[in-house]
Amino acid sequence: MIRRISLLTYTLVEILFSLGVLSAQPVKTKAPVKLDIYATGSYVVPDSNVTINLTLNHDNWIYKIGEEAIFTLSVVKNNVPVNNIPLKYSIGPEKMASVKEGNLKIKDNTVEIKGGTLLSPGFLRCNVSVEVDGRWYKKTATAAFEPEGIKPTATMPGDFKEFWQKAIAASRSVPLDVKLTPLPKRVTAAVNVYQGAYQYSEKGERFYGVLSIPKKEGRFPAVIRFPGAGVTPLSGDVKTAEKGFITLDLNIHSIPVNQNSSVYTDLQKNELYRYQFKGLSHRDSFYFKNVVLGCVRSVDMIYSLPQFNGKSLGAWGSSQGGALSVITTSLEPRINYLVVLCPALSDITGYLHGRAGGWPHIFNAANPYSETKEQVLKTIAYYDVVNFAKQLTVPGFYSWGFNDETTPPTSFYSSYNSIRSPKKVLILKEGEHKIYPEQREKSYAWLIENLLTK
């Protein structure tokens, strides 16, 4: 038996209803776009024998505008349903203040919570905390309402293309000066591994990466892998290189890849702490300007290698790396295919329009900045993934999860919906902000297949 819970109505809920953001009544609308949806399975709490299930009444978690989303919670301990335990819940648009919340107890094995609906495209998230044997556990589920109707809030500057053309031309006026340093401890029977370094700026600054090249004779396709956020050592991608590919794993912070791990830790805590907010006062001083230029020049480095086949090049990235995969591919026509997992830097201005914005959440109240809002708005318009996504012309593989808190689905749908080139999509509905085995396996299989037939 399922116990049905009618949620309390708050003043804020009434306001949102009146604005047409939320509704308790279904309305007629067109059907949502069909997508390939995969489940990641029940959530087993680490270091415990407790399993928490929070699901929705649509198997794919996708709804038409006006349809009601109903969340169902169950808790199992040692394979036995748990009842009469307290829970707290909150429901609201993702990354926004909750509009419904309350305290309940599970009875009859499951609890059904009516989540209401949305009257415009977006995501409605339910967060639940349950107490089992004195310990609280959390679980999230997110309902998508016609997500392919989400429109970006980001605007494109009139000189967007001209700005990047001039910046890239200035970077390319500097000799690449590639230097390869062997990394003998990483070499395998089939692959040579190097630290690859090259210049990208008029100041002589260098980008570094782990370059893996098959030992056998021949010329090979290549994959550039762009890094997620942070300052961490690189392992390289020998596994893909052993399949007959040149692989380049990039470090975007102009740091050699062969340093002691303490060097990266110190930089993360000090000099490069919150680097994603550095230089926001102007488009030329923003930290990511040099990052983008260094990424674009990585294509020049691949093309400089005699082992490269001169025609088959792919880009792969997740989170910050997903953003750089889009950005670099849009600016470098020699990249043939791209993989993008939960891209950051997407529709950053979403928060200014009453909805979730992309990482690094610049306009979230939790991230104050010293520059004026006008300065920041002018700067980030040149770096928002939405504006690069509009320029893509090559096929891409895109994947994400609806429960992602770091790169909210509202933000990356703003970019995804702006893309007009061919798209392959994999959605893990329960997916959070991490790379799942299914994503890695399917994205690489797609990329390798396409590059081998290029």
C-alpha positions as CSV (number, residue, x, y, z in Angstrom):
1,M,0.0,0.0,0.0
2,I,1.2,3.5,-0.9
3,R,0.6,6.4,1.5
4,R,-0.2,9.6,-0.4
5,I,1.0,12.8,1.1
6,S,-0.5,16.2,0.2
7,L,2.1,18.9,0.6
8,L,1.6,22.0,2.6
9,T,1.0,25.2,0.8
10,Y,3.3,28.2,1.6
11,T,3.1,31.8,0.6
12,L,6.1,31.4,-1.7
13,V,4.4,28.5,-3.5
14,E,1.3,30.7,-4.0
15,I,3.5,33.4,-5.5
16,L,5.2,30.9,-7.9
17,F,1.8,29.6,-8.9
18,S,0.6,33.1,-9.7
19,L,3.7,33.7,-11.8
20,G,3.1,30.5,-13.8
21,V,6.4,28.8,-12.6
22,L,4.6,26.1,-10.6
23,S,1.2,24.6,-10.9
24,A,-0.8,21.9,-9.2
25,Q,-3.1,21.3,-12.2
26,P,-2.1,19.6,-15.5
27,V,-2.4,21.6,-18.7
28,K,-2.4,20.5,-22.3
29,T,0.8,20.8,-24.2
30,K,3.0,19.1,-26.8
31,A,4.8,15.8,-26.0
32,P,8.5,16.0,-24.9
33,V,11.3,15.0,-27.2
34,K,12.2,11.3,-26.8
35,L,15.7,10.7,-25.4
36,D,17.7,7.6,-24.5
37,I,17.5,7.4,-20.7
38,Y,19.5,5.0,-18.5
39,A,19.2,4.2,-14.8
40,T,22.2,4.1,-12.6
41,G,20.4,1.9,-10.0
42,S,19.4,2.1,-6.3
43,Y,21.5,4.2,-4.0
44,V,23.3,2.0,-1.5
45,V,24.8,4.3,1.3
46,P,28.5,3.7,1.6
47,D,29.7,2.0,4.8
48,S,26.1,0.9,5.7
49,N,23.5,-1.8,4.9
50,V,20.9,0.9,4.0
51,T,19.5,1.3,0.5
52,I,17.4,4.4,-0.4
53,N,15.1,4.6,-3.4
54,L,13.6,7.9,-4.6
55,T,11.9,7.6,-7.9
56,L,9.3,9.3,-10.0
57,N,6.0,8.2,-11.6
58,H,7.5,8.6,-15.1
59,D,10.1,6.0,-15.8
60,N,12.3,8.4,-17.8
61,W,11.7,11.3,-15.3
62,I,10.6,13.5,-18.2
63,Y,7.2,15.3,-18.1
64,K,5.1,17.5,-20.3
65,I,4.6,20.9,-19.0
66,G,1.6,20.8,-16.6
67,E,1.9,17.1,-15.8
68,E,2.2,16.3,-12.1
69,A,5.5,14.8,-10.8
70,I,5.0,12.4,-8.0
71,F,8.1,11.2,-6.0
72,T,8.1,7.8,-4.2
73,L,10.5,7.0,-1.4
74,S,11.4,3.7,0.1
75,V,14.2,2.6,2.5
76,V,15.5,-0.9,2.9
77,K,17.9,-2.2,5.6
78,N,19.4,-5.6,5.3
79,N,17.0,-6.3,2.4
80,V,14.0,-5.5,4.7
81,P,11.7,-2.4,4.1
82,V,12.0,0.1,6.9
83,N,8.9,1.9,8.3
84,N,8.1,4.4,11.0
85,I,11.3,6.4,10.4
86,P,11.4,10.2,10.2
87,L,12.1,12.0,7.0
88,K,12.5,15.6,5.8
89,Y,11.8,16.7,2.3
90,S,12.1,19.9,0.2
91,I,10.9,20.5,-3.4
92,G,11.7,23.3,-5.7
93,P,13.4,24.3,-9.0
94,E,17.0,23.1,-9.0
95,K,19.5,25.3,-7.2
96,M,16.7,27.6,-6.1
97,A,15.1,28.0,-2.7
98,S,12.6,25.2,-1.9
99,V,9.0,26.0,-2.3
100,K,7.5,23.0,-0.5
101,E,9.0,21.2,2.5
102,G,7.9,19.2,5.5
103,N,8.5,16.4,7.9
104,L,7.0,12.9,7.5
105,K,7.3,9.3,8.6
106,I,7.4,6.3,6.3
107,K,4.6,3.9,6.7
108,D,3.4,0.9,4.6
109,N,6.9,0.6,3.1
110,T,6.7,3.6,0.7
111,V,5.7,7.2,0.8
112,E,4.4,9.1,-2.2
113,I,5.0,12.9,-2.3
114,K,3.1,15.0,-4.8
115,G,5.6,17.4,-6.3
116,G,3.3,19.6,-8.5
117,T,4.4,20.7,-11.9
118,L,6.1,23.4,-13.9
119,L,4.5,25.7,-16.5
120,S,7.7,26.4,-18.4
121,P,10.6,24.2,-19.3
122,G,12.9,23.3,-16.5
123,F,13.7,21.0,-13.6
124,L,11.9,20.3,-10.3
125,R,14.1,18.7,-7.6
126,C,13.1,16.8,-4.5
127,N,15.7,16.4,-1.7
128,V,14.9,13.9,1.0
129,S,16.7,13.1,4.3
130,V,15.8,10.0,6.3
131,E,16.9,8.9,9.7
132,V,17.8,5.3,10.2
133,D,19.3,4.1,13.6
134,G,20.2,7.7,14.5
135,R,22.0,8.4,11.2
136,W,20.7,10.7,8.5
137,Y,20.9,9.8,4.8
138,K,20.1,12.0,1.8
139,K,18.7,11.2,-1.6
140,T,17.7,13.4,-4.6
141,A,15.4,13.0,-7.6
142,T,14.9,15.6,-10.3
143,A,11.9,15.8,-12.7
144,A,12.5,17.3,-16.2
145,F,9.7,19.3,-17.8
146,E,10.2,19.5,-21.6
147,P,13.9,20.2,-21.1
148,E,14.5,20.6,-24.9
149,G,12.4,23.7,-24.7
150,I,14.9,25.4,-22.3
151,K,16.2,28.6,-23.9
152,P,19.5,30.2,-22.9
153,T,19.7,33.5,-21.0
154,A,23.3,34.1,-22.2
155,T,23.7,36.8,-24.9
156,M,26.4,36.9,-27.5
157,P,28.5,40.1,-27.9
158,G,28.4,41.6,-31.4
159,D,32.2,41.2,-31.7
160,F,32.3,37.6,-30.2
161,K,33.8,36.0,-33.3
162,E,36.2,38.9,-34.0
163,F,37.5,38.9,-30.4
164,W,38.5,35.2,-30.6
165,Q,39.8,35.4,-34.1
166,K,42.2,38.2,-33.1
167,A,43.2,36.4,-29.8
168,I,44.0,33.2,-31.6
169,A,45.9,35.0,-34.4
170,A,48.0,36.7,-31.7
171,S,48.7,33.4,-30.0
172,R,49.6,31.7,-33.3
173,S,52.1,34.5,-34.0
174,V,54.2,32.8,-31.2
175,P,56.3,29.8,-32.3
176,L,54.8,26.6,-30.9
177,D,58.3,25.3,-29.9
178,V,57.1,21.8,-28.9
179,K,59.3,20.0,-26.4
180,L,58.8,16.3,-25.6
181,T,60.2,14.9,-22.4
182,P,60.1,11.1,-21.9
183,L,58.2,9.8,-18.9
184,P,59.9,6.4,-18.7
185,K,57.9,5.2,-15.6
186,R,54.7,5.5,-17.7
187,V,55.8,3.7,-20.8
188,T,54.2,0.4,-21.7
189,A,55.1,-2.4,-24.1
190,A,53.0,-0.7,-26.8
191,V,53.1,3.0,-25.9
192,N,55.7,5.7,-25.4
193,V,54.7,8.4,-23.0
194,Y,56.0,12.0,-22.8
195,Q,55.4,15.3,-21.2
196,G,54.4,17.5,-24.1
197,A,55.0,21.2,-23.8
198,Y,54.3,24.1,-26.2
199,Q,54.1,27.9,-26.2
200,Y,50.8,29.6,-26.6
201,S,51.2,33.3,-25.4
202,E,53.3,36.3,-26.4
203,K,54.8,36.1,-22.9
204,G,56.3,32.7,-23.7
205,E,53.9,30.8,-21.3
206,R,53.5,27.1,-22.0
207,F,50.8,24.5,-21.8
208,Y,51.8,21.0,-20.6
209,G,50.2,17.6,-21.1
210,V,50.7,13.9,-21.0
211,L,51.3,12.7,-24.6
212,S,50.9,9.0,-25.4
213,I,52.0,7.7,-28.8
214,P,51.8,4.1,-30.1
215,K,55.3,2.5,-30.6
216,K,54.4,0.6,-33.7
217,E,55.0,2.1,-37.1
218,G,52.3,4.1,-38.7
219,R,50.2,7.3,-38.5
220,F,47.4,7.5,-36.1
221,P,44.2,9.4,-35.2
222,A,44.3,11.4,-32.0
223,V,42.2,12.4,-29.0
224,I,42.7,15.5,-26.9
225,R,41.3,15.1,-23.4
226,F,40.5,18.3,-21.5
227,P,40.6,18.4,-17.7
228,G,37.9,18.9,-15.1
229,A,38.2,21.7,-12.6
230,G,41.0,21.8,-10.0
231,V,44.8,21.5,-9.9
232,T,45.7,17.9,-10.0
233,P,48.4,15.5,-11.5
234,L,47.6,13.9,-14.8
235,S,47.7,10.2,-15.4
236,G,47.5,10.3,-19.2
237,D,45.4,8.0,-21.4
238,V,47.6,5.0,-22.3
239,K,44.6,2.7,-22.6
240,T,43.2,4.5,-25.6
241,A,46.8,4.9,-27.0
242,E,47.2,1.1,-26.9
243,K,44.2,0.9,-29.3
244,G,46.1,2.8,-31.9
245,F,45.5,6.5,-31.0
246,I,47.7,9.4,-30.1
247,T,46.3,10.8,-26.8
248,L,47.0,14.2,-25.2
249,D,45.8,14.9,-21.6
250,L,46.1,18.6,-21.0
251,N,46.9,20.6,-17.9
252,I,45.5,24.1,-18.3
253,H,47.5,25.8,-15.6
254,S,50.9,26.1,-17.2
255,I,52.3,23.5,-14.8
256,P,54.7,20.7,-15.8
257,V,53.0,17.3,-15.4
258,N,56.0,15.6,-13.7
259,Q,55.9,17.5,-10.4
260,N,55.5,16.1,-7.0
261,S,51.9,15.9,-5.9
262,S,52.5,18.4,-3.1
263,V,53.2,21.1,-5.8
264,Y,49.7,20.7,-7.2
265,T,48.1,20.6,-3.7
266,D,49.9,23.8,-2.7
267,L,48.8,25.6,-5.9
268,Q,45.2,24.5,-5.4
269,K,45.2,25.9,-1.9
270,N,47.1,29.1,-2.6
271,E,48.1,30.7,-5.9
272,L,45.3,29.0,-7.9
273,Y,42.6,29.0,-5.2
274,R,39.3,29.9,-6.9
275,Y,41.1,30.5,-10.2
276,Q,37.8,30.4,-11.9
277,F,36.9,33.8,-10.5
278,K,40.2,35.5,-11.3
279,G,40.3,38.5,-13.7
280,L,36.5,38.9,-14.1
281,S,36.8,42.7,-14.5
282,H,37.7,42.4,-18.3
283,R,37.5,39.8,-21.1
284,D,41.3,40.1,-21.6
285,S,42.2,39.5,-17.9
286,F,39.8,36.6,-17.2
287,Y,41.7,33.5,-16.2
288,F,40.1,31.4,-18.9
289,K,41.4,33.5,-21.8
290,N,44.8,31.9,-21.6
291,V,43.1,28.6,-21.0
292,V,41.2,28.8,-24.2
293,L,44.2,29.9,-26.2
294,G,46.3,27.1,-24.8
295,C,43.6,24.6,-25.7
296,V,43.3,25.8,-29.2
297,R,47.1,25.5,-29.6
298,S,46.9,21.9,-28.5
299,V,45.5,21.2,-31.9
300,D,48.6,22.8,-33.5
301,M,50.7,20.5,-31.3
302,I,48.9,17.3,-32.5
303,Y,49.3,18.4,-36.1
304,S,53.0,19.0,-35.6
305,L,53.5,15.3,-34.7
306,P,54.8,13.1,-37.5
307,Q,52.9,10.1,-36.1
308,F,49.5,11.9,-36.5
309,N,47.5,10.9,-39.6
310,G,46.7,14.5,-40.4
311,K,42.9,14.1,-40.5
312,S,41.2,12.3,-37.6
313,L,41.0,14.3,-34.3
314,G,38.6,14.1,-31.4
315,A,38.0,16.1,-28.3
316,W,36.8,14.6,-25.0
317,G,36.0,16.4,-21.7
318,S,33.8,16.3,-18.6
319,S,32.6,19.3,-16.5
320,Q,35.2,22.1,-17.0
321,G,36.7,19.7,-19.6
322,G,33.3,19.4,-21.2
323,A,33.1,23.2,-21.6
324,L,36.6,23.3,-23.1
325,S,35.7,20.5,-25.5
326,V,32.9,22.6,-26.8
327,I,34.9,25.8,-26.8
328,T,38.0,24.4,-28.5
329,T,36.0,22.5,-31.1
330,S,34.0,25.6,-32.0
331,L,37.2,27.6,-32.5
332,E,39.2,24.9,-34.2
333,P,37.7,23.4,-37.4
334,R,40.3,20.6,-37.5
335,I,38.5,18.8,-34.7
336,N,36.2,16.3,-36.3
337,Y,34.2,14.9,-33.3
338,L,33.7,15.9,-29.7
339,V,32.5,14.3,-26.5
340,V,30.9,16.5,-23.8
341,L,29.9,15.3,-20.4
342,C,28.0,17.7,-18.1
343,P,29.7,20.8,-19.4
344,A,30.5,23.7,-17.0
345,L,30.4,27.4,-17.9
346,S,27.0,27.0,-19.5
347,D,24.4,29.8,-19.3
348,I,26.2,31.4,-16.3
349,T,23.6,34.2,-16.2
350,G,20.7,31.8,-15.3
351,Y,20.7,33.0,-11.7
352,L,19.9,36.5,-12.9
353,H,16.7,35.1,-14.5
354,G,15.4,33.1,-11.5
355,R,16.9,29.7,-12.4
356,A,20.1,27.7,-12.1
357,G,23.2,29.0,-13.8
358,G,26.3,27.0,-14.7
359,W,29.5,26.4,-12.9
360,P,31.3,28.3,-11.4
361,H,28.0,29.8,-10.3
362,I,29.3,33.3,-10.5
363,F,25.9,35.0,-9.8
364,N,24.9,32.6,-7.0
365,A,24.7,34.5,-3.7
366,A,27.3,32.1,-2.2
367,N,30.0,33.4,-4.7
368,P,30.5,37.1,-4.1
369,Y,32.9,38.9,-6.5
370,S,34.7,42.2,-6.1
371,E,33.9,43.5,-9.6
372,T,30.7,45.2,-10.5
373,K,27.9,43.1,-12.0
374,E,28.2,45.1,-15.3
375,Q,31.9,44.3,-15.6
376,V,31.3,40.6,-15.0
377,L,28.4,40.4,-17.4
378,K,30.6,41.9,-20.2
379,T,33.4,39.5,-19.5
380,I,31.6,36.2,-19.2
381,A,29.6,36.7,-22.4
382,Y,32.8,35.9,-24.2
383,Y,33.3,32.6,-22.3
384,D,29.8,31.2,-21.9
385,V,29.5,27.8,-23.5
386,V,26.1,28.7,-25.0
387,N,27.8,31.1,-27.4
388,F,30.4,28.5,-28.5
389,A,27.7,25.8,-28.8
390,K,25.9,27.8,-31.4
391,Q,29.1,27.7,-33.6
392,L,29.5,23.9,-33.6
393,T,29.4,22.2,-36.9
394,V,30.7,18.6,-36.2
395,P,29.0,15.6,-34.6
396,G,29.0,15.3,-30.8
397,F,28.3,12.9,-28.0
398,Y,26.6,14.5,-25.0
399,S,25.8,13.0,-21.6
400,W,24.7,14.1,-18.2
401,G,22.6,13.3,-15.2
402,F,19.4,15.1,-13.9
403,N,20.7,15.1,-10.3
404,D,23.8,17.1,-11.1
405,E,24.3,19.9,-8.5
406,T,27.6,21.2,-9.9
407,T,26.6,21.7,-13.5
408,P,22.8,21.9,-13.2
409,P,20.9,20.3,-16.1
410,T,19.0,23.6,-16.7
411,S,22.4,25.2,-17.5
412,F,23.7,22.6,-20.0
413,Y,20.4,22.1,-21.7
414,S,20.7,25.8,-22.6
415,S,23.9,25.0,-24.5
416,Y,22.7,21.6,-25.8
417,N,19.5,23.1,-27.2
418,S,21.7,25.7,-29.0
419,I,23.6,23.1,-31.0
420,R,22.5,22.5,-34.6
421,S,25.1,19.9,-35.6
422,P,24.4,16.1,-35.2
423,K,24.0,14.9,-31.6
424,K,24.2,11.6,-29.9
425,V,22.7,11.7,-26.4
426,L,23.1,9.5,-23.3
427,I,21.2,10.6,-20.1
428,L,21.7,8.9,-16.7
429,K,18.5,10.1,-15.0
430,E,19.9,9.6,-11.4
431,G,23.3,10.8,-12.4
432,E,25.2,13.2,-10.2
433,H,28.4,15.2,-11.0
434,K,30.8,12.4,-11.8
435,I,31.8,10.2,-14.7
436,Y,29.9,6.9,-14.7
437,P,31.2,3.7,-16.3
438,E,28.4,3.8,-18.9
439,Q,29.4,7.3,-19.9
440,R,33.1,6.5,-20.3
441,E,32.4,3.2,-22.2
442,K,29.8,4.6,-24.6
443,S,31.5,7.9,-25.3
444,Y,34.8,6.3,-26.1
445,A,33.2,3.6,-28.2
446,W,31.4,6.3,-30.2
447,L,34.5,8.5,-30.6
448,I,36.8,5.7,-31.5
449,E,34.4,4.3,-34.1
450,N,34.0,7.6,-35.8
451,L,37.7,8.5,-35.8
452,L,38.6,5.1,-37.3
453,T,36.2,5.6,-40.1
454,K,37.2,9.3,-40.7
